[in-house]
C-alpha cells in the first residue's frame, strides 16, 4: 500500500519512488486525518545508506526528504492528526511529522495506543522546523499528545547520522507524553526538546511539557551520552511518576575496561532549564564500575539550572546525580532516596585528581565561581553510598556526609540541612523492583513539599520568598521565559533576572508557609516596621550586551555585537502587552491599604488591599485608567490565591480569587502604554501603604491565562491538587509530612 494524502503539491518522480519503499501514508498539507487499526510492515531505508541527511545546496542547509522517512509521514503542515491502535513492526521508521519552513504549522497531534516492534531507526518523531545550526525559528509545532503506546526492540539499525531515538518531540508549544511502555530502546526512550534549539533567536512565550507515568525499560543499548528519559532546552518540564530502568550507555571502545561506567543516564537534562522531576524511580542494573552492565547515573545535567529534583527514588548507580558546567547554581535536591551508589551521590563539580590536590586548590583562589548560595540540599536519605561527592569549583573530595554538609554550610547554600544517612536500606526489596519503604524507615516523614506553579505565557518575574543563602535581603527570582535573546544555551545564565531587595527585613521574618515545608519560604511584612521589597527601575531597565551569530552556522556566520534595551527587555515593565499577576498571601485580620505589588509613577499597575478589604487592581496610562475590586473579602487572616489579569485585546480586567472568577470590568486597550520610571514595590512602598501580612508566592507575566492555553480551573487544580502533592501512586501523605522517595509508606 502507498497512499498520498489529498491536498499535496505534485511531487517529483524520484520522491514518489522513494516514498513507495519507505513512506506508506504521506502528505504535505494534512488536516483532519485519523489513521486507526492498520498494520505496517517491511519498509526499507534509502538505498544509499551513507548519504547525509542534509541538503548542502541551500543556505542555510535544508533537509533531504528521502533521508527522513516514515511509514506515516507528514512533511510540511498539518492539523488534527490522530494515529491510533496501529501496529508497526519490522519497519525502518514508523511515524514522522515535521513542519519545515516559516509559516508552516503542525498542531493537534495525537499518537495513542499503538504497538511498535523491531524497528530500525526508532519509534516516532514530531518536530518543528528547527535543527542544528539554524539561527531563526522556522516551522512551528503546537499541541502534541502521546498516550499509552508500547514498543519493543526499537532503533536497532539506525542510519549513519542517527542514533535510533525512541519517541522524539521537538519545539512543541504544549506536550503530554503519558502511559507509554518502552522496552529495549537502542537509544533514548523519550526525548523532548522544549521551546527552541540551542543557538536560535526568536521569542517563545511559553512551553508546557508533561512527561509522566511512563516506563522506559532497558534503553541506551547501542549509544551513549543520552538518557532513558531526556529533556532539552526550555521548560517548564514536569517529569513525574516515571520508571527508567537500565539506561546502559554503551561505549564499545571501553565498556569492558573496568574503569568506565559508560555514559547513559536514567534521566538526562541536556541543557534543560526549569525542570521539575518528582516521584520518579531511577533503577540501575549495577553500581560497580568493574561490571560490564554498570549504570552511569540516575540524573545527569549539563549547563542546566533552575531545576528541582524532589521525592525521587534512586537505586543502584555508579553516580547518583551528575552536574556539568554548574556555575549558574539555582538547583534543588530535596527529599530523594539514594540507595546503592558506587561512587559519588552528588558529582556536582569536576573532581580533583586527588584529595590533596582538591584541598590545595580550595585554599587558593577558585578558578570559577559557582552560585552555590542559590542551591539547596535537604531531606535526602542515603544508604550504601561510597562517597558523598564534589561540589565546589576546586573539586575537593567530600567523601563523608559530614564533609558535604560542612561544604554546604561554608558556601552558604539556601539549605544545608542535606538529610540523613540510614544504617539499613530504607527500601523493601529494590533489587526485585519493590521500592516501598520498610517499617521504621529513616525515609518516613523526610520528604519535601514543593510548590510547582503551572506554566504561564511570558513570565517575567517569579518569587517564592526565600533568600539566597548568603544574603537575607536578596529574594531570588525564579522566572523562566525563552526570549529572543536566549540564544546560546551556555550563556542563558547571564541573561537578566530580577531578584527583590528586602528593606528593613531580618532573617526571622522568613517563616514557614503552606506551599512548601523544606524551608521557611514565606515572608512576613509588618507595617509597624516599615517593611517592603523593591526592584529598582534602574536595574530593571539596564541594557546588556553580548556577542552572538545572527545567521545560520551553515552560512559561516560569525558573532556580532548585540545590545538589548528598552522595550526589547522582557521584565516587569509593562508597555502595551497583556499582563497577569498571581499571588498567594494572607493579611492580618481587618488590614486594608497594603500593597501586594505595584509599579506606578504617573502610569503603571497596582495590586493592593482595598479600603473595603477586597483585592484592588488598577492600571494607568497617559490620559487613561481602569480599575477593578473583588467582591470577596481577602483581609480575613486566611490564605488566599489571587490572579489579576489585564487583557489588552479584549479590553478587560479580571480578578480570580481562590480558583473562582470574582470580578470583571472594562480595561485599557493595547494602544495605552503602562511603562513608567517607578520602582517595583512588593509589600509596601517607601512612602507607606505597608502590608500587614505574609506572601508565599508572587509572579508577573506579560500574558493572560488564555495566552497560556489554560484557564483558572486548570491552574488552580494543578497548583492545589496536583500530582506533586501525592506520591508515585497518587497517595497523599499519611504522616506529619511527605515521606522521602517516590512512594509513601503503606501498610
Beta strands, then each sheet from edge to edge (+ up, - down):
strand 1: 3-4
strand 2: 25-36
strand 3: 39-41
strand 4: 54-55
strand 5: 62-63
strand 6: 72-84
strand 7: 87-89
strand 8: 95-98
strand 9: 105-112
strand 10: 115-117
strand 11: 124-127
strand 12: 140-147
strand 13: 150-154
strand 14: 167-178
strand 15: 181-185
strand 16: 190-194
strand 17: 208-212
strand 18: 215-219
strand 19: 226-240
strand 20: 243-247
strand 21: 264-278
strand 22: 281-283
strand 23: 297-302
strand 24: 307-310
strand 25: 313-317
strand 26: 319-324
strand 27: 331-334
strand 28: 337-347
strand 29: 376-378
strand 30: 380-390
strand 31: 419-421
strand 32: 427-429
strand 33: 434-437
strand 34: 459-468
strand 35: 471-477
strand 36: 500-503
strand 37: 510-511
strand 38: 522-525
strand 39: 532-535
strand 40: 544-548
strand 41: 560-564
strand 42: 579-587
strand 43: 595-600
strand 44: 604-609
strand 45: 615-621
strand 46: 624-629
strand 47: 640-647
strand 48: 652-657
strand 49: 660-666
strand 50: 680-682
strand 51: 693-701
sheet 1: 1+ 2+ 6+ 8+ 11+ 14+ 12+ 9+
sheet 2: 1+ 2+ 6+ 8+ 11+ 14+ 16+ 19+ 17+
sheet 3: 1+ 2+ 6+ 8+ 11+ 14+ 16+ 19+ 21+ 23+ 26+ 28+ 25+ 22+ 20+ 18+ 15+ 13+ 10+ 7+ 3+
sheet 4: 1+ 2+ 6+ 8+ 11+ 14+ 16+ 19+ 21+ 24+ 27+ 29+
sheet 5: 1+ 2+ 6+ 8+ 11+ 14+ 16+ 19+ 21+ 23+ 26+ 28+ 30+ 31+
sheet 6: 4+ 5-
sheet 7: 32+ 33-
sheet 8: 37+ 38- 51+ 34- 35+ 36- 39+ 50- 43+ 44- 45+ 46-
sheet 9: 37+ 38- 51+ 42- 47+ 48- 49+
sheet 10: 40+ 41-
end
